[in-house]
Amino acid sequence: QTFKYSEIPGFPMSTVQGHKGELVFGMLEGVVAVCLRGRFHSYEGYSMDLCALPVRVMRCLGVKLVVVTNAAGGLNPNNNVGDVVTITDHFAIPNLGGKNCLVGHNDPELGPRFPPMSNAYDVKLASIVASSASKLGFTDFVRPSGTYCFVSGPMYETMAEAKFLRSIGGDAVGMSTVPEVVAAHHCGLKVICLSLITNKVVMPGDNVTEAASHAEVLEAVQKRSEQIQELVKRVV
């Protein structure tokens, strides 16, 4: 069963191309599942709290496991466009500046006031992704670990910013995901995150004539969507 976000009281609206703005309930490999077809970003004018709202709704519905996917820019030169990186850590610049989904009143029924984030990404689920990639013959493009850098956007990174993000250990960079991961971990949900590298981030010294664009992001997503679906099926 499908519900448009516009039909759900209090739900924000997705405004980015490629985000349909639908909540879909169904069965996935015999497991009851709910899929968010479209997320919310802070660059759309939404607070971090609203960006994380769907995750808290999922928790209230009884969800135990969250599979987060995103399209990201590649910072690690060893990763190529089309690679899928299993995120095992993150670096969130907005969070360090006090802009995150846990600022404000804390509801103890959802989670603790001061949650740890060193274990936000479930190690066992990451292992399942790695073993599934091996069984499916996906090891040539599935990377077993990586660090995601969260920036607010909507502009893509300057070369100086990209150099800095890589220097602190970033493998992928994007404008989403972390609010959802933080909220999910805060309220006790297991989290696995898969980042599809949709473009190589331009670094100082790179001989690149074309800048990053949303069109290339959509193209890369389309090419790899079926394989990512297979990985998600194995996880659930």
BAFI-3210 file (N, C-alpha, C; in Angstrom, 3 decimals, decimal comma, padded with zeros to 6 digits):
// residues 236
n [1|2|3|4|5|6|7|8|9|10|11|12|13|14|15|16|17|18|19|20|21|22|23|24|25|26|27|28|29|30|31|32|33|34|35|36|37|38|39|40|41|42|43|44|45|46|47|48|49|50|51|52|53|54|55|56|57|58|59|60|61|62|63|64|65|66|67|68|69|70|71|72|73|74|75|76|77|78|79|80|81|82|83|84|85|86|87|88|89|90|91|92|93|94|95|96|97|98|99|100|101|102|103|104|105|106|107|108|109|110|111|112|113|114|115|116|117|118|119|120|121|122|123|124|125|126|127|128|129|130|131|132|133|134|135|136|137|138|139|140|141|142|143|144|145|146|147|148|149|150|151|152|153|154|155|156|157|158|159|160|161|162|163|164|165|166|167|168|169|170|171|172|173|174|175|176|177|178|179|180|181|182|183|184|185|186|187|188|189|190|191|192|193|194|195|196|197|198|199|200|201|202|203|204|205|206|207|208|209|210|211|212|213|214|215|216|217|218|219|220|221|222|223|224|225|226|227|228|229|230|231|232|233|234|235|236]
n.u [000,841|000,497|001,274|001,078|003,344|002,077|-000,384|-000,101|-000,476|001,498|003,836|006,788|007,516|009,037|011,291|013,219|014,486|013,920|013,134|010,320|008,449|006,843|005,370|005,770|004,267|004,826|005,794|009,000|011,045|009,575|009,380|007,815|007,865|008,725|009,064|010,706|010,228|011,942|013,573|014,222|015,982|018,276|018,993|016,754|015,364|014,369|014,352|016,842|015,561|013,093|014,074|014,776|012,397|010,832|012,204|011,736|009,029|008,977|010,077|008,046|006,189|007,095|009,368|012,547|014,968|016,933|017,631|019,674|020,127|022,107|023,116|026,362|029,299|032,519|035,336|037,554|040,256|040,512|038,033|035,415|033,075|029,891|030,565|029,632|029,618|029,906|028,921|030,656|031,246|030,920|031,405|030,265|029,863|027,854|026,708|028,771|028,723|026,528|024,148|021,943|019,801|019,188|019,252|017,688|014,607|014,682|013,110|012,703|011,476|012,099|014,913|018,224|019,540|022,242|023,450|025,798|027,838|029,753|029,178|027,207|026,705|025,761|027,775|027,451|025,518|026,923|028,778|027,126|026,405|028,889|029,413|027,212|027,682|029,854|028,712|026,908|028,521|029,419|031,702|033,519|032,601|031,478|032,321|033,714|033,866|033,738|033,988|031,549|031,063|029,183|027,678|026,031|025,145|023,238|025,136|027,842|031,059|033,896|037,236|039,105|037,603|036,999|039,553|040,144|038,140|038,874|041,349|040,747|039,923|037,673|035,632|033,413|031,054|028,174|024,809|022,943|021,453|023,003|021,362|019,216|020,490|021,561|019,185|017,948|019,764|019,732|017,181|017,344|017,408|018,685|021,234|022,189|024,135|024,348|026,305|026,142|028,536|028,359|029,624|032,919|034,596|035,977|039,355|042,156|044,446|043,391|042,645|040,066|037,305|034,575|032,122|030,593|027,246|023,646|022,444|024,292|024,367|021,781|021,907|023,907|022,696|020,514|021,798|022,831|020,823|019,372|021,227|021,749|019,262|019,212|021,180|019,988|017,792|019,080|020,002|017,700]
n.v [-001,185|002,215|005,491|008,899|011,484|013,877|013,168|012,519|013,746|016,390|015,536|016,391|017,626|016,112|017,685|017,338|016,257|012,918|012,005|010,616|010,992|009,213|006,808|003,476|000,430|-003,041|-006,453|-007,842|-010,228|-011,958|-010,520|-008,014|-004,766|-001,268|001,376|004,381|006,519|008,822|011,426|013,961|017,045|019,260|021,440|022,011|023,615|022,484|021,649|019,842|018,143|017,671|016,412|014,012|012,993|010,897|008,542|008,336|007,978|005,479|003,957|004,136|002,636|000,139|-000,744|-002,365|-002,463|-000,415|000,343|002,398|004,277|006,097|008,582|009,497|011,611|010,656|010,530|009,017|007,975|005,366|004,356|003,986|005,518|004,167|002,302|000,712|001,685|000,387|002,027|002,695|004,540|008,043|011,553|014,509|017,637|019,736|018,817|019,130|021,808|022,271|021,860|019,602|016,672|016,023|018,166|020,193|019,514|016,342|013,277|010,810|008,397|007,791|007,756|008,060|011,068|011,634|010,019|007,502|007,575|006,067|003,502|003,522|002,318|-000,876|-003,614|-006,367|-006,344|-005,046|-007,000|-008,948|-007,727|-007,728|-010,513|-011,218|-009,773|-011,169|-013,701|-012,992|-012,151|-009,540|-008,325|-006,789|-004,223|-003,548|-002,057|-002,881|-001,158|002,269|005,851|008,313|011,633|014,257|017,048|020,241|021,285|023,135|023,294|021,823|020,536|022,720|022,630|022,924|022,308|019,654|018,520|018,848|017,234|014,713|014,531|014,132|011,608|010,945|008,997|009,168|011,708|013,591|015,032|014,216|011,587|011,324|012,687|010,865|008,472|009,138|009,668|007,162|005,449|006,644|006,013|003,296|001,585|-000,818|-000,137|000,013|001,264|002,158|003,596|004,866|005,578|008,237|010,201|011,458|013,369|016,532|017,190|019,259|019,732|017,802|016,809|017,807|018,540|018,830|019,854|018,624|017,289|017,084|015,505|013,502|012,106|010,967|009,306|007,438|006,197|004,929|002,962|001,199|000,367|-002,116|-004,007|-002,984|-003,311|-006,100|-006,531|-005,314|-006,986|-009,277|-008,408|-007,916]
n.w [000,000|-000,776|000,276|-000,321|000,647|000,960|001,860|004,463|007,628|008,874|007,665|005,872|002,504|-000,301|-002,478|-004,364|-007,516|-008,502|-006,074|-005,034|-003,020|-001,399|000,801|001,194|001,905|002,349|001,468|001,788|000,738|002,386|004,687|006,606|005,426|005,137|002,907|002,240|-000,270|-001,136|000,538|003,057|003,049|004,680|003,166|001,753|003,336|005,590|009,073|010,971|012,650|011,380|009,131|010,197|011,031|009,644|010,386|013,117|013,055|011,856|013,909|015,806|014,505|014,875|013,601|013,397|012,146|010,066|006,778|005,166|002,271|-000,104|-002,542|-003,336|-003,419|-004,558|-002,553|-001,967|-003,832|-004,647|-005,062|-007,445|-009,779|-009,452|-007,597|-004,511|-001,276|001,918|004,645|007,579|009,445|010,266|009,472|010,523|009,617|009,975|012,391|014,260|014,511|016,014|014,745|014,611|014,753|017,360|019,005|021,428|023,225|024,801|024,326|026,554|026,035|023,487|023,351|024,942|026,512|025,957|023,609|022,516|019,555|018,430|017,800|015,873|013,408|012,469|013,057|012,496|010,489|008,480|007,952|006,892|004,499|003,198|002,940|001,414|-000,911|-001,869|-002,418|-004,388|-006,386|-006,434|-005,544|-006,928|-007,001|-004,542|-001,587|001,548|003,770|004,933|005,365|005,746|004,838|005,982|004,639|004,377|001,895|-000,651|-002,659|-004,499|-003,416|-002,971|-004,334|-002,311|-000,046|-000,617|-000,548|002,160|003,376|002,449|003,665|006,323|006,398|004,924|002,766|001,185|000,261|001,089|001,208|003,047|005,042|007,600|009,626|009,712|010,426|012,950|014,389|014,202|015,522|018,007|018,924|019,223|016,971|014,626|012,268|008,878|006,251|002,871|000,447|-002,739|-005,072|-007,079|-008,472|-009,044|-006,733|-007,346|-006,982|-005,914|-008,529|-010,160|-013,479|-014,745|-016,753|-016,595|-014,263|-011,188|-011,358|-010,948|-012,797|-013,563|-011,233|-011,048|-013,280|-012,594|-010,405|-011,612|-013,138|-011,244|-009,581|-009,450|-008,483|-005,937|-004,789|-004,604|-002,668|-000,452|-000,061|000,862|003,317|004,894]
ca.u [000,000|001,305|000,723|001,874|003,687|001,089|-001,565|000,243|-000,421|002,765|004,995|007,313|007,409|010,295|011,290|014,369|014,231|014,293|012,517|008,899|007,618|005,837|005,616|005,272|004,241|004,721|006,595|010,293|011,613|008,785|009,454|007,036|008,804|008,211|010,082|010,547|010,669|012,217|013,943|014,208|017,322|018,295|019,103|015,408|014,780|013,840|015,223|017,378|014,522|012,142|014,772|014,815|011,037|010,377|012,828|011,025|007,734|009,241|010,269|006,720|005,471|007,644|010,542|013,723|016,168|016,849|018,613|019,761|020,916|022,284|024,042|027,427|030,490|033,656|036,541|038,641|040,654|040,426|036,642|034,988|031,648|029,196|030,894|028,743|030,435|029,218|029,371|030,912|031,469|030,630|031,917|029,149|030,251|026,755|026,529|029,806|028,338|025,312|022,961|021,649|018,414|018,990|019,259|016,366|014,036|014,867|012,043|013,347|010,833|012,773|016,310|018,922|019,954|023,596|023,717|027,097|027,742|030,868|028,623|025,955|026,517|025,782|028,893|026,949|024,845|027,982|029,353|026,153|026,544|030,137|029,251|026,218|028,357|030,687|027,835|026,246|029,523|029,453|032,868|034,300|032,131|031,002|033,426|033,255|033,833|034,050|033,500|030,686|031,131|027,901|027,710|024,652|024,736|023,064|026,243|028,855|032,242|035,033|038,394|039,721|036,751|037,178|040,873|040,027|037,322|039,680|042,459|040,263|039,550|036,408|035,597|032,255|030,482|026,806|024,019|021,818|021,788|023,410|020,228|018,440|021,301|021,621|017,862|017,705|020,600|019,249|015,982|017,586|017,269|019,904|021,431|023,175|024,090|025,033|026,496|026,496|029,388|027,744|030,549|034,211|034,746|037,147|040,410|043,203|045,365|042,669|042,433|038,642|036,706|033,158|031,824|029,565|025,878|022,625|022,120|025,164|023,958|020,612|022,337|024,626|021,710|019,731|022,621|023,197|019,681|018,968|022,193|021,542|018,051|019,576|021,900|019,020|017,011|019,895|020,136|016,463]
ca.v [000,000|003,421|006,762|010,073|012,293|014,953|012,613|012,217|014,989|016,732|015,074|017,355|017,237|016,004|018,629|017,057|015,325|011,551|011,663|010,600|011,447|008,191|005,822|002,230|-000,727|-004,292|-007,588|-007,965|-011,522|-012,513|-009,643|-006,777|-003,660|000,028|002,063|005,819|006,869|010,256|011,900|015,414|017,588|020,563|022,514|022,334|024,521|021,723|021,484|018,489|017,377|017,226|015,459|012,728|012,612|009,585|007,457|008,229|007,382|004,053|003,345|004,032|001,586|-001,152|-001,099|-002,714|-002,346|000,627|000,299|003,747|004,358|007,461|008,857|010,284|011,921|009,845|011,214|008,047|007,727|003,933|004,035|004,474|005,758|002,889|001,497|000,809|001,680|000,123|003,070|002,182|005,690|009,295|012,829|015,416|019,025|020,482|018,360|019,721|023,205|022,330|021,697|018,184|016,317|015,758|019,429|020,527|018,608|014,911|012,395|009,588|007,206|007,509|007,416|008,810|012,438|011,658|008,710|007,329|007,395|005,241|002,217|003,833|001,413|-002,240|-004,396|-007,635|-006,071|-004,759|-008,301|-009,610|-007,095|-008,211|-011,917|-011,251|-009,286|-012,275|-014,733|-012,460|-011,765|-008,075|-007,829|-005,842|-002,848|-003,320|-001,806|-003,344|-000,132|003,621|006,958|009,257|013,017|014,942|018,501|020,721|021,580|022,287|023,395|020,784|020,969|023,346|021,733|023,028|021,541|018,241|018,128|018,750|016,067|013,517|014,508|013,662|010,202|010,757|008,186|009,617|012,943|013,817|016,059|013,563|010,324|011,397|012,916|009,629|007,509|009,586|009,457|005,718|004,889|007,239|005,312|001,870|000,789|-001,257|000,682|-000,290|002,346|001,893|004,807|004,653|006,651|008,674|011,110|011,637|014,747|017,169|017,552|020,108|019,013|016,913|017,316|017,576|019,641|018,952|019,919|017,690|017,685|016,159|014,589|012,331|011,365|010,170|008,285|006,387|005,490|004,070|001,844|000,282|000,193|-003,514|-004,691|-002,504|-003,979|-007,468|-006,467|-004,991|-008,208|-010,190|-007,847|-008,075]
ca.w [000,000|-000,951|000,732|-000,677|001,813|001,070|002,517|005,857|008,409|009,508|006,903|004,898|001,105|-001,037|-003,596|-005,218|-008,608|-008,168|-004,789|-005,369|-001,904|-001,100|001,849|000,616|002,801|001,611|001,919|001,133|001,124|003,470|005,857|006,488|005,240|004,710|002,113|002,025|-001,622|-001,069|001,866|003,242|003,244|005,348|002,168|001,283|004,319|006,716|010,230|011,097|013,333|010,365|008,261|010,902|011,423|009,163|011,150|014,393|012,716|011,653|015,222|016,423|013,780|015,256|012,802|014,203|011,319|009,051|005,701|004,609|001,037|-000,602|-003,636|-002,725|-004,190|-004,154|-002,079|-001,985|-005,225|-004,948|-005,374|-008,753|-009,981|-009,518|-006,422|-003,354|-000,066|003,179|005,571|008,927|010,325|009,569|009,969|010,230|009,885|010,615|013,772|015,104|014,712|016,821|013,906|014,462|015,059|018,787|019,743|021,956|024,224|024,561|024,791|027,053|025,480|022,221|023,577|025,985|026,245|025,413|022,996|021,853|018,111|017,967|017,355|015,169|012,268|012,979|012,522|011,962|009,218|007,507|007,608|006,012|003,185|002,605|002,545|000,337|-002,113|-002,347|-002,974|-005,579|-007,379|-006,466|-004,807|-007,723|-006,811|-003,174|-000,661|002,858|004,815|004,491|006,191|005,023|005,303|005,816|004,469|004,252|000,527|-001,831|-003,606|-004,392|-002,686|-003,639|-004,306|-000,986|000,871|-000,944|-000,042|003,619|003,724|002,211|004,625|007,627|006,267|004,227|001,550|000,407|000,800|000,651|001,881|003,725|005,723|009,005|010,532|009,837|011,172|014,345|014,989|014,293|016,588|019,262|019,398|019,383|015,757|013,960|011,070|007,850|005,264|001,611|-000,353|-004,142|-005,586|-008,334|-009,150|-008,381|-006,270|-007,951|-006,045|-006,494|-009,402|-011,073|-014,829|-014,979|-017,508|-016,264|-012,836|-010,734|-011,682|-010,453|-013,893|-013,506|-010,042|-011,418|-014,240|-011,866|-009,583|-012,497|-013,595|-010,171|-008,682|-009,273|-007,607|-004,571|-004,316|-004,234|-001,395|000,602|000,184|001,669|004,667|005,663]
c.u [000,882|000,558|001,649|002,165|002,648|-000,183|-001,343|000,370|000,946|004,002|005,473|007,124|008,792|010,230|012,384|014,004|014,749|013,729|010,999|007,990|006,488|006,317|004,967|005,386|004,091|005,555|007,883|010,954|010,904|008,774|008,613|008,007|008,073|009,354|009,729|011,101|010,848|012,500|013,914|015,616|017,245|018,390|017,755|014,696|014,211|014,855|015,751|016,345|013,501|012,783|014,771|013,433|010,612|010,961|012,102|009,624|007,897|009,384|008,929|005,867|006,003|008,828|011,741|015,035|015,953|017,986|018,592|020,623|021,055|023,166|025,096|028,554|031,659|034,862|037,766|039,013|040,578|039,009|036,240|033,498|030,963|029,527|029,876|029,596|029,553|029,759|029,494|031,211|031,081|031,288|030,887|029,506|029,101|026,558|027,534|029,514|027,038|024,032|022,719|020,280|018,155|019,033|017,834|015,905|014,268|013,712|012,676|012,705|011,460|014,212|016,950|019,309|021,303|023,961|025,123|026,889|028,875|030,400|027,315|025,655|026,743|026,849|028,411|026,263|025,861|028,635|028,432|026,239|027,784|030,003|028,248|026,831|029,219|029,836|027,191|027,228|029,666|030,730|033,710|033,824|031,571|032,203|032,956|033,192|034,181|033,443|032,756|030,815|029,826|028,121|026,291|024,210|023,945|024,199|027,204|030,140|033,233|036,203|039,080|038,924|036,933|038,508|040,839|039,261|038,086|040,779|042,034|039,718|038,247|036,551|034,477|031,695|029,087|026,066|022,837|022,331|022,086|022,252|019,407|019,189|021,340|020,297|017,581|018,500|020,147|018,063|016,104|017,430|018,633|020,017|022,503|023,026|024,927|025,095|026,912|027,326|028,883|028,610|031,845|034,342|036,052|038,116|041,401|044,174|044,690|042,488|041,000|038,039|035,244|032,962|030,741|028,175|024,898|022,261|022,990|024,854|022,803|020,981|023,028|023,677|020,925|020,513|022,846|022,011|019,329|019,921|022,030|020,293|018,359|020,310|020,939|018,184|017,774|019,999|018,892|016,141]
c.v [001,243|004,655|007,890|010,878|013,385|014,493|012,357|013,513|015,193|016,297|016,178|016,826|017,153|016,911|018,338|016,036|013,934|011,079|011,757|011,090|010,491|007,268|004,521|001,090|-001,999|-005,382|-007,633|-009,244|-012,111|-011,694|-008,396|-005,602|-002,383|000,772|003,538|006,153|008,383|010,668|013,423|015,889|018,950|021,698|022,863|023,286|023,816|021,667|020,055|017,572|016,830|016,224|014,059|012,201|011,232|008,416|007,253|007,653|005,874|003,324|003,149|002,959|000,192|-001,622|-001,344|-002,462|-001,296|000,448|001,664|003,701|005,815|007,468|009,808|010,559|011,109|010,686|010,307|007,729|006,261|003,481|004,691|004,762|004,408|001,963|001,737|000,652|001,406|001,102|002,493|003,299|006,944|010,481|013,872|016,847|019,829|020,095|019,003|021,187|023,362|022,185|020,207|017,863|016,036|017,023|019,756|019,507|017,159|014,122|011,087|008,307|006,812|007,067|008,310|010,219|012,491|010,299|008,633|007,139|006,536|003,889|002,404|002,844|-000,032|-003,094|-005,698|-007,433|-005,761|-006,053|-009,074|-009,043|-007,631|-009,654|-012,050|-010,795|-010,385|-013,347|-014,285|-012,087|-010,266|-007,490|-006,831|-004,407|-002,558|-003,199|-002,096|-002,292|001,232|004,652|007,966|010,639|013,728|016,446|018,967|020,925|022,875|022,382|022,225|021,386|021,734|022,366|021,758|022,228|020,045|017,718|017,943|017,493|014,766|013,398|014,008|012,232|009,936|009,930|008,617|010,871|013,139|014,763|015,479|012,502|010,446|011,728|011,648|008,583|007,862|009,313|007,972|005,095|005,390|006,457|003,790|000,995|000,358|-000,529|000,083|000,787|001,977|003,174|004,424|005,843|007,038|009,654|011,186|013,110|015,316|017,643|018,505|019,274|018,060|017,581|017,002|018,789|019,862|018,942|018,905|018,215|016,654|015,138|013,337|011,473|010,428|009,036|007,122|005,550|004,498|002,813|000,788|-000,110|-001,273|-004,269|-004,265|-003,149|-005,404|-007,503|-006,220|-006,220|-009,175|-009,716|-008,111|-009,554]
c.w [000,000|-000,471|000,280|000,589|002,055|001,774|004,006|006,641|009,059|008,761|005,970|003,481|000,488|-002,258|-004,617|-006,290|-008,248|-006,842|-004,953|-004,251|-001,583|000,019|001,383|001,630|001,970|002,237|001,107|001,633|002,341|004,741|005,611|006,435|004,858|004,037|001,965|000,649|-001,693|000,362|001,886|003,576|003,926|004,339|001,536|002,247|005,532|007,857|010,248|011,757|012,334|009,407|008,869|011,263|010,923|009,946|012,473|014,184|012,531|012,988|015,912|015,755|014,112|014,446|013,723|013,469|010,241|008,048|005,022|003,352|000,634|-001,838|-003,086|-003,710|-003,668|-003,781|-002,163|-003,433|-005,630|-005,277|-006,686|-008,781|-010,195|-008,369|-005,311|-002,097|001,151|004,214|006,981|009,925|009,557|010,249|009,554|010,609|010,489|012,080|014,714|015,393|015,481|016,038|013,702|015,041|016,532|019,637|020,192|022,977|023,837|025,162|025,254|026,543|024,140|022,439|024,615|025,547|025,529|024,797|022,395|020,356|017,552|017,439|016,596|014,043|012,719|012,281|011,883|010,613|008,121|007,041|006,667|004,600|002,474|002,117|001,402|-000,978|-002,724|-003,027|-004,289|-006,688|-007,526|-005,854|-005,602|-007,551|-005,413|-002,242|000,769|003,951|004,236|005,426|005,321|005,652|004,967|005,754|004,173|002,813|000,457|-002,854|-003,407|-003,819|-003,571|-003,572|-002,945|000,042|000,650|-000,406|001,470|004,021|003,508|003,259|006,000|007,548|005,560|002,962|000,613|001,059|000,228|001,566|002,657|004,688|007,212|009,948|010,768|010,662|012,654|015,051|015,188|015,437|017,955|019,813|019,323|018,162|015,226|012,624|010,161|006,776|004,052|000,794|-001,769|-004,617|-006,974|-009,117|-008,354|-008,005|-006,810|-006,871|-006,715|-007,328|-010,363|-012,428|-015,246|-015,673|-017,158|-014,754|-012,490|-011,071|-011,141|-011,523|-013,840|-012,285|-010,385|-012,368|-013,534|-011,014|-010,431|-012,896|-012,514|-009,286|-008,424|-008,350|-006,154|-003,974|-003,867|-002,897|-000,236|000,948|001,079|003,120|005,502|005,900]
res [q|t|f|k|y|s|e|i|p|g|f|p|m|s|t|v|q|g|h|k|g|e|l|v|f|g|m|l|e|g|v|v|a|v|c|l|r|g|r|f|h|s|y|e|g|y|s|m|d|l|c|a|l|p|v|r|v|m|r|c|l|g|v|k|l|v|v|v|t|n|a|a|g|g|l|n|p|n|n|n|v|g|d|v|v|t|i|t|d|h|f|a|i|p|n|l|g|g|k|n|c|l|v|g|h|n|d|p|e|l|g|p|r|f|p|p|m|s|n|a|y|d|v|k|l|a|s|i|v|a|s|s|a|s|k|l|g|f|t|d|f|v|r|p|s|g|t|y|c|f|v|s|g|p|m|y|e|t|m|a|e|a|k|f|l|r|s|i|g|g|d|a|v|g|m|s|t|v|p|e|v|v|a|a|h|h|c|g|l|k|v|i|c|l|s|l|i|t|n|k|v|v|m|p|g|d|n|v|t|e|a|a|s|h|a|e|v|l|e|a|v|q|k|r|s|e|q|i|q|e|l|v|k|r|v|v]
***
